[in-house]
Amino acid sequence: MRLNFLHILPSIALLATAFSSSPNYQLNSYSVGSGSTNSSASATYNLQANTGEVSGAPASSTTYTINSGGIQAEQAHVPTAPTLSNNGGTYFNKLNFIIAPSGNPSDAKFSVAVSTTSNFTVTNYVQADGTLNTTPVYQTYAAWGGASGTLATGLVSSTTYWFKTNVTQGKFTATTYGPSANVSTAGGPSVSFSLSPTTMNMGSLLPNTIVTSPSNVSLTFATNAANGGSIYMAGQFAGLRSTSSSNYTLQTTPPSANLSAVNEGFGLQSVTASAPMSAQSPFNGSSNVVGAVTTTFQPVYSATSSVTSGTSTAKLMAKAAIFTPSATDYQDTLTFIAAAVF
């Protein structure tokens, strides 16, 4: 008796035709043989296919990764590096970061990893309140501040920090962390202040005549305090005093006065203020309206955010009356103090 054997050779093939397309992608027709791989790519997509349990290292590029063997779950887009800022070198204990959505849908959630080393040997994660802790917190792009970003707080001054993000959208979709970016915090709290000139001669005070200081008082203020600060002023005598005339004081009744409408007075008026500094009442008048000088410190200029270089100018104005005693020793000492709000 004769036996005939039919030999059946197994094979696997993936064939695709009439692939769909849109303005953003096109799936080209290609095949994958038994235990093999193939790929297709364009400027807007990367497609990697395999059959069988392919061994070896994962296939990857800067924009995708596919592990060898097995069926991989669909993942969200790996985020690109976040955008970081120390607010022009003024943040010493915090940093601003803006997550890159990287084409992920609005309901995708991101976590933010932070480290003081580029290889993230010790990693913390930004929490919902901006502090750092060891557990990742996932929030949407909008919850992380959207295009304005969020502040990571409680940082150390003069330190470089690396930030990177990953994203998830539902179960089994979490990506690896994308590329990182880094920026350094500033070198601790700082306040600088200067004033010029330090003496000024108002000249002769003629009755019923408004006299303006021959030059403006220039004040320069800078601070990296998050809440800004103020420049305060107080006078020793609250006006121009003559000791030779029984301490007669030429002054303005607080808070302010229009020297055109009063018999006599003395005060300060803001001329310019560079942002974010702004002149404060009652020194923000115009024309001949001045703020009264008092023996109590009053804010002349203020800012509610850090000031990189705030330059302001002010002028002194005085008016004597016919009944004002004649003397050559009318004077006052004005003290300016700068304070920051950390």
C-alpha positions as YAML, in Angstrom:
chain: A
units: angstrom
residues:
- id: 1
  name: MET
  ca: [0.00, 0.00, 0.00]
- id: 2
  name: ARG
  ca: [1.28, 3.46, -0.82]
- id: 3
  name: LEU
  ca: [0.71, 6.50, 1.36]
- id: 4
  name: ASN
  ca: [0.70, 10.01, -0.10]
- id: 5
  name: PHE
  ca: [1.57, 12.91, 2.27]
- id: 6
  name: LEU
  ca: [0.36, 16.42, 1.68]
- id: 7
  name: HIS
  ca: [2.82, 18.94, 3.07]
- id: 8
  name: ILE
  ca: [1.22, 22.20, 4.26]
- id: 9
  name: LEU
  ca: [3.61, 25.09, 4.83]
- id: 10
  name: PRO
  ca: [2.26, 27.75, 7.23]
- id: 11
  name: SER
  ca: [2.55, 31.39, 6.22]
- id: 12
  name: ILE
  ca: [1.29, 34.69, 7.48]
- id: 13
  name: ALA
  ca: [0.80, 37.80, 5.39]
- id: 14
  name: LEU
  ca: [-0.76, 41.16, 6.02]
- id: 15
  name: LEU
  ca: [-2.09, 42.82, 2.90]
- id: 16
  name: ALA
  ca: [-3.80, 46.14, 2.75]
- id: 17
  name: THR
  ca: [-5.45, 47.96, -0.12]
- id: 18
  name: ALA
  ca: [-7.64, 51.02, -0.50]
- id: 19
  name: PHE
  ca: [-6.31, 52.50, 2.74]
- id: 20
  name: SER
  ca: [-8.12, 55.51, 4.15]
- id: 21
  name: SER
  ca: [-6.58, 58.97, 4.25]
- id: 22
  name: SER
  ca: [-7.20, 62.53, 5.37]
- id: 23
  name: PRO
  ca: [-5.25, 65.84, 5.18]
- id: 24
  name: ASN
  ca: [-3.34, 64.66, 8.27]
- id: 25
  name: TYR
  ca: [-2.48, 61.01, 7.45]
- id: 26
  name: GLN
  ca: [-2.39, 58.39, 4.74]
- id: 27
  name: LEU
  ca: [-1.99, 54.65, 5.34]
- id: 28
  name: ASN
  ca: [-0.06, 53.29, 2.38]
- id: 29
  name: SER
  ca: [-0.51, 49.71, 1.17]
- id: 30
  name: TYR
  ca: [2.25, 47.37, 2.27]
- id: 31
  name: SER
  ca: [2.60, 43.79, 3.47]
- id: 32
  name: VAL
  ca: [4.35, 42.01, 6.32]
- id: 33
  name: GLY
  ca: [5.57, 38.47, 5.83]
- id: 34
  name: SER
  ca: [5.86, 35.70, 8.40]
- id: 35
  name: GLY
  ca: [7.90, 36.74, 11.42]
- id: 36
  name: SER
  ca: [8.95, 40.00, 9.82]
- id: 37
  name: THR
  ca: [8.49, 43.73, 10.10]
- id: 38
  name: ASN
  ca: [7.69, 46.65, 7.84]
- id: 39
  name: SER
  ca: [7.05, 50.33, 8.25]
- id: 40
  name: SER
  ca: [5.59, 53.33, 6.52]
- id: 41
  name: ALA
  ca: [6.13, 56.98, 7.27]
- id: 42
  name: SER
  ca: [5.52, 60.53, 6.10]
- id: 43
  name: ALA
  ca: [6.04, 63.99, 7.54]
- id: 44
  name: THR
  ca: [2.97, 63.59, 9.77]
- id: 45
  name: TYR
  ca: [2.90, 59.90, 10.87]
- id: 46
  name: ASN
  ca: [5.02, 56.83, 11.64]
- id: 47
  name: LEU
  ca: [3.52, 53.33, 11.28]
- id: 48
  name: GLN
  ca: [5.38, 50.20, 12.42]
- id: 49
  name: ALA
  ca: [4.00, 46.68, 11.92]
- id: 50
  name: ASN
  ca: [5.25, 43.22, 12.85]
- id: 51
  name: THR
  ca: [4.13, 39.59, 12.81]
- id: 52
  name: GLY
  ca: [5.18, 36.82, 15.15]
- id: 53
  name: GLU
  ca: [7.15, 37.34, 18.32]
- id: 54
  name: VAL
  ca: [9.99, 39.43, 16.97]
- id: 55
  name: SER
  ca: [12.95, 39.49, 19.34]
- id: 56
  name: GLY
  ca: [15.43, 42.28, 19.91]
- id: 57
  name: ALA
  ca: [15.41, 45.89, 21.04]
- id: 58
  name: PRO
  ca: [12.35, 48.10, 20.60]
- id: 59
  name: ALA
  ca: [12.08, 50.01, 17.35]
- id: 60
  name: SER
  ca: [11.97, 53.72, 17.96]
- id: 61
  name: SER
  ca: [12.67, 57.24, 16.78]
- id: 62
  name: THR
  ca: [12.41, 60.66, 18.39]
- id: 63
  name: THR
  ca: [8.63, 60.60, 17.93]
- id: 64
  name: TYR
  ca: [7.55, 56.96, 18.43]
- id: 65
  name: THR
  ca: [8.48, 53.66, 20.14]
- id: 66
  name: ILE
  ca: [7.18, 50.13, 19.55]
- id: 67
  name: ASN
  ca: [8.28, 47.23, 21.72]
- id: 68
  name: SER
  ca: [9.37, 43.95, 20.17]
- id: 69
  name: GLY
  ca: [6.77, 41.18, 20.03]
- id: 70
  name: GLY
  ca: [3.28, 41.19, 21.50]
- id: 71
  name: ILE
  ca: [0.37, 43.44, 20.72]
- id: 72
  name: GLN
  ca: [0.87, 46.92, 22.11]
- id: 73
  name: ALA
  ca: [-1.95, 49.03, 23.55]
- id: 74
  name: GLU
  ca: [-2.70, 52.28, 21.78]
- id: 75
  name: GLN
  ca: [-0.99, 55.18, 23.57]
- id: 76
  name: ALA
  ca: [-1.41, 58.91, 23.73]
- id: 77
  name: HIS
  ca: [1.13, 61.21, 22.06]
- id: 78
  name: VAL
  ca: [4.36, 61.54, 24.05]
- id: 79
  name: PRO
  ca: [4.56, 65.22, 25.10]
- id: 80
  name: THR
  ca: [7.42, 67.38, 23.94]
- id: 81
  name: ALA
  ca: [9.47, 69.33, 26.49]
- id: 82
  name: PRO
  ca: [7.56, 71.90, 28.59]
- id: 83
  name: THR
  ca: [8.35, 75.61, 28.37]
- id: 84
  name: LEU
  ca: [10.01, 76.97, 31.53]
- id: 85
  name: SER
  ca: [10.49, 80.48, 32.91]
- id: 86
  name: ASN
  ca: [12.08, 82.12, 35.96]
- id: 87
  name: ASN
  ca: [10.34, 85.42, 35.12]
- id: 88
  name: GLY
  ca: [13.42, 87.13, 33.78]
- id: 89
  name: GLY
  ca: [15.62, 85.90, 36.61]
- id: 90
  name: THR
  ca: [13.34, 87.09, 39.42]
- id: 91
  name: TYR
  ca: [11.93, 83.77, 40.67]
- id: 92
  name: PHE
  ca: [14.18, 82.40, 43.40]
- id: 93
  name: ASN
  ca: [11.84, 79.84, 45.03]
- id: 94
  name: LYS
  ca: [9.51, 78.90, 42.18]
- id: 95
  name: LEU
  ca: [9.42, 78.40, 38.41]
- id: 96
  name: ASN
  ca: [6.71, 78.65, 35.78]
- id: 97
  name: PHE
  ca: [6.11, 75.70, 33.45]
- id: 98
  name: ILE
  ca: [3.81, 75.39, 30.44]
- id: 99
  name: ILE
  ca: [2.89, 71.87, 29.30]
- id: 100
  name: ALA
  ca: [3.07, 71.06, 25.59]
- id: 101
  name: PRO
  ca: [-0.30, 69.43, 24.63]
- id: 102
  name: SER
  ca: [1.44, 67.73, 21.68]
- id: 103
  name: GLY
  ca: [-1.79, 67.01, 19.83]
- id: 104
  name: ASN
  ca: [-3.46, 65.14, 22.68]
- id: 105
  name: PRO
  ca: [-7.23, 65.63, 23.21]
- id: 106
  name: SER
  ca: [-8.55, 68.06, 25.80]
- id: 107
  name: ASP
  ca: [-9.48, 65.29, 28.25]
- id: 108
  name: ALA
  ca: [-5.94, 63.84, 28.29]
- id: 109
  name: LYS
  ca: [-4.18, 64.18, 31.64]
- id: 110
  name: PHE
  ca: [-0.54, 65.03, 32.24]
- id: 111
  name: SER
  ca: [1.87, 64.56, 35.11]
- id: 112
  name: VAL
  ca: [4.97, 66.72, 35.61]
- id: 113
  name: ALA
  ca: [8.24, 65.20, 36.81]
- id: 114
  name: VAL
  ca: [10.90, 67.46, 38.34]
- id: 115
  name: SER
  ca: [14.53, 66.80, 39.26]
- id: 116
  name: THR
  ca: [17.73, 68.68, 40.02]
- id: 117
  name: THR
  ca: [19.67, 66.28, 37.77]
- id: 118
  name: SER
  ca: [19.31, 65.77, 34.03]
- id: 119
  name: ASN
  ca: [18.98, 61.98, 34.40]
- id: 120
  name: PHE
  ca: [16.26, 62.30, 37.06]
- id: 121
  name: THR
  ca: [18.08, 60.13, 39.60]
- id: 122
  name: VAL
  ca: [15.82, 61.66, 42.26]
- id: 123
  name: THR
  ca: [12.39, 62.56, 40.91]
- id: 124
  name: ASN
  ca: [9.53, 64.50, 42.42]
- id: 125
  name: TYR
  ca: [6.24, 65.47, 40.86]
- id: 126
  name: VAL
  ca: [4.30, 68.73, 40.81]
- id: 127
  name: GLN
  ca: [1.13, 68.49, 42.89]
- id: 128
  name: ALA
  ca: [-2.17, 70.23, 42.16]
- id: 129
  name: ASP
  ca: [-1.23, 73.09, 44.52]
- id: 130
  name: GLY
  ca: [2.19, 73.60, 42.88]
- id: 131
  name: THR
  ca: [4.26, 71.95, 45.61]
- id: 132
  name: LEU
  ca: [6.48, 68.91, 44.95]
- id: 133
  name: ASN
  ca: [5.96, 65.39, 46.24]
- id: 134
  name: THR
  ca: [6.90, 61.81, 45.37]
- id: 135
  name: THR
  ca: [3.56, 60.79, 43.84]
- id: 136
  name: PRO
  ca: [2.54, 61.81, 40.29]
- id: 137
  name: VAL
  ca: [-0.60, 63.91, 39.96]
- id: 138
  name: TYR
  ca: [-2.48, 63.82, 36.64]
- id: 139
  name: GLN
  ca: [-4.43, 66.84, 35.43]
- id: 140
  name: THR
  ca: [-5.65, 68.15, 32.11]
- id: 141
  name: TYR
  ca: [-3.73, 70.76, 30.13]
- id: 142
  name: ALA
  ca: [-6.34, 73.34, 31.22]
- id: 143
  name: ALA
  ca: [-5.98, 72.39, 34.89]
- id: 144
  name: TRP
  ca: [-2.23, 72.88, 34.60]
- id: 145
  name: GLY
  ca: [-2.86, 76.48, 33.56]
- id: 146
  name: GLY
  ca: [-3.18, 76.06, 29.80]
- id: 147
  name: ALA
  ca: [-1.12, 78.51, 27.76]
- id: 148
  name: SER
  ca: [-0.26, 80.53, 30.91]
- id: 149
  name: GLY
  ca: [1.15, 77.54, 32.76]
- id: 150
  name: THR
  ca: [1.48, 76.89, 36.47]
- id: 151
  name: LEU
  ca: [4.03, 77.70, 39.17]
- id: 152
  name: ALA
  ca: [6.08, 74.95, 40.77]
- id: 153
  name: THR
  ca: [6.75, 76.26, 44.30]
- id: 154
  name: GLY
  ca: [8.95, 75.54, 47.28]
- id: 155
  name: LEU
  ca: [12.13, 75.39, 45.19]
- id: 156
  name: VAL
  ca: [15.70, 76.17, 46.24]
- id: 157
  name: SER
  ca: [17.43, 79.35, 45.05]
- id: 158
  name: SER
  ca: [20.38, 79.22, 42.62]
- id: 159
  name: THR
  ca: [19.44, 75.71, 41.53]
- id: 160
  name: THR
  ca: [18.84, 74.21, 38.07]
- id: 161
  name: TYR
  ca: [15.66, 72.18, 37.70]
- id: 162
  name: TRP
  ca: [14.71, 69.76, 34.91]
- id: 163
  name: PHE
  ca: [11.04, 69.26, 33.98]
- id: 164
  name: LYS
  ca: [9.43, 66.58, 31.78]
- id: 165
  name: THR
  ca: [5.87, 65.37, 31.30]
- id: 166
  name: ASN
  ca: [3.90, 62.28, 30.34]
- id: 167
  name: VAL
  ca: [0.25, 61.87, 29.44]
- id: 168
  name: THR
  ca: [-2.59, 59.38, 29.73]
- id: 169
  name: GLN
  ca: [-6.11, 59.16, 28.35]
- id: 170
  name: GLY
  ca: [-7.92, 56.26, 29.92]
- id: 171
  name: LYS
  ca: [-6.59, 52.86, 30.97]
- id: 172
  name: PHE
  ca: [-3.39, 51.44, 29.50]
- id: 173
  name: THR
  ca: [-2.57, 54.60, 27.53]
- id: 174
  name: ALA
  ca: [0.08, 56.28, 29.72]
- id: 175
  name: THR
  ca: [3.13, 57.27, 27.72]
- id: 176
  name: THR
  ca: [6.73, 57.37, 28.78]
- id: 177
  name: TYR
  ca: [8.04, 60.77, 29.90]
- id: 178
  name: GLY
  ca: [9.02, 62.97, 27.01]
- id: 179
  name: PRO
  ca: [12.16, 65.09, 26.61]
- id: 180
  name: SER
  ca: [13.06, 67.50, 29.40]
- id: 181
  name: ALA
  ca: [13.81, 71.21, 29.64]
- id: 182
  name: ASN
  ca: [15.68, 73.04, 32.37]
- id: 183
  name: VAL
  ca: [15.99, 76.49, 33.93]
- id: 184
  name: SER
  ca: [17.61, 77.86, 37.10]
- id: 185
  name: THR
  ca: [16.07, 79.73, 40.00]
- id: 186
  name: ALA
  ca: [17.48, 83.14, 40.92]
- id: 187
  name: GLY
  ca: [19.98, 83.62, 43.73]
- id: 188
  name: GLY
  ca: [17.70, 84.34, 46.65]
- id: 189
  name: PRO
  ca: [15.60, 87.36, 47.72]
- id: 190
  name: SER
  ca: [16.91, 90.70, 46.49]
- id: 191
  name: VAL
  ca: [16.00, 94.38, 46.87]
- id: 192
  name: SER
  ca: [17.89, 97.33, 45.41]
- id: 193
  name: PHE
  ca: [17.08, 101.03, 45.76]
- id: 194
  name: SER
  ca: [18.78, 104.30, 44.88]
- id: 195
  name: LEU
  ca: [17.83, 107.98, 44.95]
- id: 196
  name: SER
  ca: [19.28, 111.05, 43.24]
- id: 197
  name: PRO
  ca: [19.99, 113.84, 44.03]
- id: 198
  name: THR
  ca: [20.37, 113.69, 47.80]
- id: 199
  name: THR
  ca: [20.18, 117.48, 48.32]
- id: 200
  name: MET
  ca: [18.13, 120.12, 46.55]
- id: 201
  name: ASN
  ca: [17.87, 123.93, 46.72]
- id: 202
  name: MET
  ca: [14.36, 125.20, 46.00]
- id: 203
  name: GLY
  ca: [15.64, 128.77, 45.50]
- id: 204
  name: SER
  ca: [13.72, 131.86, 46.54]
- id: 205
  name: LEU
  ca: [10.10, 131.46, 47.62]
- id: 206
  name: LEU
  ca: [8.22, 134.53, 46.40]
- id: 207
  name: PRO
  ca: [4.74, 135.30, 47.79]
- id: 208
  name: ASN
  ca: [1.85, 133.89, 45.76]
- id: 209
  name: THR
  ca: [4.25, 132.13, 43.42]
- id: 210
  name: ILE
  ca: [4.47, 128.37, 42.91]
- id: 211
  name: VAL
  ca: [8.09, 127.24, 42.88]
- id: 212
  name: THR
  ca: [9.11, 123.86, 41.45]
- id: 213
  name: SER
  ca: [12.31, 122.03, 42.34]
- id: 214
  name: PRO
  ca: [15.09, 122.71, 39.81]
- id: 215
  name: SER
  ca: [15.38, 118.98, 39.05]
- id: 216
  name: ASN
  ca: [13.31, 115.87, 39.58]
- id: 217
  name: VAL
  ca: [14.00, 113.33, 42.27]
- id: 218
  name: SER
  ca: [14.93, 110.07, 40.53]
- id: 219
  name: LEU
  ca: [14.18, 106.78, 42.33]
- id: 220
  name: THR
  ca: [15.31, 103.36, 41.08]
- id: 221
  name: PHE
  ca: [13.84, 100.23, 42.62]
- id: 222
  name: ALA
  ca: [14.18, 96.51, 41.81]
- id: 223
  name: THR
  ca: [13.16, 93.33, 43.62]
- id: 224
  name: ASN
  ca: [12.47, 89.71, 42.78]
- id: 225
  name: ALA
  ca: [9.74, 89.56, 45.43]
- id: 226
  name: ALA
  ca: [6.70, 87.89, 43.90]
- id: 227
  name: ASN
  ca: [4.35, 90.50, 45.41]
- id: 228
  name: GLY
  ca: [6.47, 93.49, 44.48]
- id: 229
  name: GLY
  ca: [7.02, 96.31, 46.94]
- id: 230
  name: SER
  ca: [6.76, 100.06, 47.60]
- id: 231
  name: ILE
  ca: [8.79, 103.21, 48.04]
- id: 232
  name: TYR
  ca: [7.72, 105.19, 51.11]
- id: 233
  name: MET
  ca: [8.42, 108.80, 52.08]
- id: 234
  name: ALA
  ca: [8.21, 110.83, 55.29]
- id: 235
  name: GLY
  ca: [9.42, 114.33, 56.23]
- id: 236
  name: GLN
  ca: [11.21, 115.37, 59.39]
- id: 237
  name: PHE
  ca: [9.04, 118.49, 59.81]
- id: 238
  name: ALA
  ca: [6.11, 117.69, 57.48]
- id: 239
  name: GLY
  ca: [6.99, 120.82, 55.52]
- id: 240
  name: LEU
  ca: [9.60, 123.56, 55.12]
- id: 241
  name: ARG
  ca: [10.45, 124.79, 58.64]
- id: 242
  name: SER
  ca: [12.35, 127.95, 59.68]
- id: 243
  name: THR
  ca: [14.00, 127.67, 63.08]
- id: 244
  name: SER
  ca: [14.83, 131.38, 62.94]
- id: 245
  name: SER
  ca: [11.11, 132.20, 62.62]
- id: 246
  name: SER
  ca: [9.94, 130.31, 65.70]
- id: 247
  name: ASN
  ca: [9.74, 127.04, 63.78]
- id: 248
  name: TYR
  ca: [7.16, 128.37, 61.34]
- id: 249
  name: THR
  ca: [6.39, 125.54, 58.89]
- id: 250
  name: LEU
  ca: [5.25, 126.05, 55.33]
- id: 251
  name: GLN
  ca: [3.15, 122.95, 54.72]
- id: 252
  name: THR
  ca: [0.14, 121.38, 53.02]
- id: 253
  name: THR
  ca: [-2.79, 120.06, 55.00]
- id: 254
  name: PRO
  ca: [-3.07, 116.31, 54.32]
- id: 255
  name: PRO
  ca: [-3.82, 114.57, 52.16]
- id: 256
  name: SER
  ca: [-3.27, 116.94, 49.23]
- id: 257
  name: ALA
  ca: [-3.81, 120.47, 47.96]
- id: 258
  name: ASN
  ca: [-3.98, 122.43, 44.73]
- id: 259
  name: LEU
  ca: [-1.29, 125.06, 45.23]
- id: 260
  name: SER
  ca: [-3.13, 127.32, 42.79]
- id: 261
  name: ALA
  ca: [-6.07, 127.47, 45.19]
- id: 262
  name: VAL
  ca: [-4.34, 127.81, 48.59]
- id: 263
  name: ASN
  ca: [-2.30, 130.57, 50.18]
- id: 264
  name: GLU
  ca: [0.77, 128.45, 50.89]
- id: 265
  name: GLY
  ca: [1.87, 124.83, 50.82]
- id: 266
  name: PHE
  ca: [4.60, 122.29, 50.14]
- id: 267
  name: GLY
  ca: [4.40, 118.79, 48.70]
- id: 268
  name: LEU
  ca: [5.49, 116.15, 46.21]
- id: 269
  name: GLN
  ca: [4.01, 115.19, 42.85]
- id: 270
  name: SER
  ca: [4.90, 112.15, 40.75]
- id: 271
  name: VAL
  ca: [6.19, 112.87, 37.24]
- id: 272
  name: THR
  ca: [6.85, 109.40, 35.79]
- id: 273
  name: ALA
  ca: [6.60, 105.76, 36.89]
- id: 274
  name: SER
  ca: [7.82, 102.80, 34.84]
- id: 275
  name: ALA
  ca: [5.73, 99.61, 34.89]
- id: 276
  name: PRO
  ca: [4.98, 97.73, 37.01]
- id: 277
  name: MET
  ca: [5.54, 100.69, 39.39]
- id: 278
  name: SER
  ca: [2.67, 103.14, 39.73]
- id: 279
  name: ALA
  ca: [2.28, 106.42, 41.60]
- id: 280
  name: GLN
  ca: [0.08, 106.24, 44.69]
- id: 281
  name: SER
  ca: [-2.49, 108.72, 45.99]
- id: 282
  name: PRO
  ca: [-2.11, 111.52, 47.05]
- id: 283
  name: PHE
  ca: [1.14, 111.91, 45.07]
- id: 284
  name: ASN
  ca: [-0.37, 111.02, 41.69]
- id: 285
  name: GLY
  ca: [-1.90, 114.44, 41.08]
- id: 286
  name: SER
  ca: [-1.42, 116.66, 38.04]
- id: 287
  name: SER
  ca: [-1.06, 120.36, 37.29]
- id: 288
  name: ASN
  ca: [-0.35, 122.03, 40.68]
- id: 289
  name: VAL
  ca: [-1.87, 119.34, 42.92]
- id: 290
  name: VAL
  ca: [0.67, 117.94, 45.40]
- id: 291
  name: GLY
  ca: [0.53, 115.26, 48.05]
- id: 292
  name: ALA
  ca: [1.22, 116.51, 51.54]
- id: 293
  name: VAL
  ca: [4.50, 115.58, 53.22]
- id: 294
  name: THR
  ca: [3.85, 114.09, 56.66]
- id: 295
  name: THR
  ca: [5.98, 112.70, 59.47]
- id: 296
  name: THR
  ca: [4.35, 109.31, 58.86]
- id: 297
  name: PHE
  ca: [5.71, 107.16, 56.02]
- id: 298
  name: GLN
  ca: [3.37, 107.04, 53.05]
- id: 299
  name: PRO
  ca: [3.71, 104.93, 49.87]
- id: 300
  name: VAL
  ca: [4.69, 107.07, 46.91]
- id: 301
  name: TYR
  ca: [5.21, 104.27, 44.36]
- id: 302
  name: SER
  ca: [4.10, 100.64, 44.50]
- id: 303
  name: ALA
  ca: [4.15, 97.44, 42.45]
- id: 304
  name: THR
  ca: [2.23, 94.22, 43.03]
- id: 305
  name: SER
  ca: [4.69, 91.98, 41.15]
- id: 306
  name: SER
  ca: [8.45, 91.63, 40.89]
- id: 307
  name: VAL
  ca: [10.27, 94.65, 39.50]
- id: 308
  name: THR
  ca: [13.23, 94.14, 37.19]
- id: 309
  name: SER
  ca: [14.14, 97.81, 36.89]
- id: 310
  name: GLY
  ca: [11.62, 100.36, 38.13]
- id: 311
  name: THR
  ca: [12.60, 104.00, 37.59]
- id: 312
  name: SER
  ca: [10.33, 106.77, 38.80]
- id: 313
  name: THR
  ca: [10.68, 110.54, 39.04]
- id: 314
  name: ALA
  ca: [8.97, 113.12, 41.24]
- id: 315
  name: LYS
  ca: [9.15, 116.86, 41.80]
- id: 316
  name: LEU
  ca: [8.80, 119.06, 44.86]
- id: 317
  name: MET
  ca: [6.56, 122.13, 44.75]
- id: 318
  name: ALA
  ca: [6.15, 125.00, 47.23]
- id: 319
  name: LYS
  ca: [4.18, 128.23, 47.54]
- id: 320
  name: ALA
  ca: [4.63, 131.02, 50.09]
- id: 321
  name: ALA
  ca: [1.99, 133.57, 51.12]
- id: 322
  name: ILE
  ca: [2.30, 137.27, 51.83]
- id: 323
  name: PHE
  ca: [2.05, 136.50, 55.55]
- id: 324
  name: THR
  ca: [4.71, 133.76, 55.43]
- id: 325
  name: PRO
  ca: [7.63, 134.94, 57.61]
- id: 326
  name: SER
  ca: [10.73, 135.86, 55.62]
- id: 327
  name: ALA
  ca: [13.71, 133.63, 56.41]
- id: 328
  name: THR
  ca: [16.67, 131.96, 54.73]
- id: 329
  name: ASP
  ca: [16.58, 128.67, 56.62]
- id: 330
  name: TYR
  ca: [13.38, 126.95, 55.47]
- id: 331
  name: GLN
  ca: [14.18, 123.27, 55.14]
- id: 332
  name: ASP
  ca: [13.00, 119.72, 55.61]
- id: 333
  name: THR
  ca: [14.67, 116.30, 55.45]
- id: 334
  name: LEU
  ca: [12.76, 113.79, 53.36]
- id: 335
  name: THR
  ca: [13.46, 110.11, 53.99]
- id: 336
  name: PHE
  ca: [12.65, 107.50, 51.35]
- id: 337
  name: ILE
  ca: [12.49, 103.79, 52.22]
- id: 338
  name: ALA
  ca: [12.03, 100.85, 49.81]
- id: 339
  name: ALA
  ca: [10.43, 97.63, 51.05]
- id: 340
  name: ALA
  ca: [9.56, 94.39, 49.24]
- id: 341
  name: VAL
  ca: [6.76, 91.93, 49.89]
- id: 342
  name: PHE
  ca: [8.10, 88.35, 49.66]
...
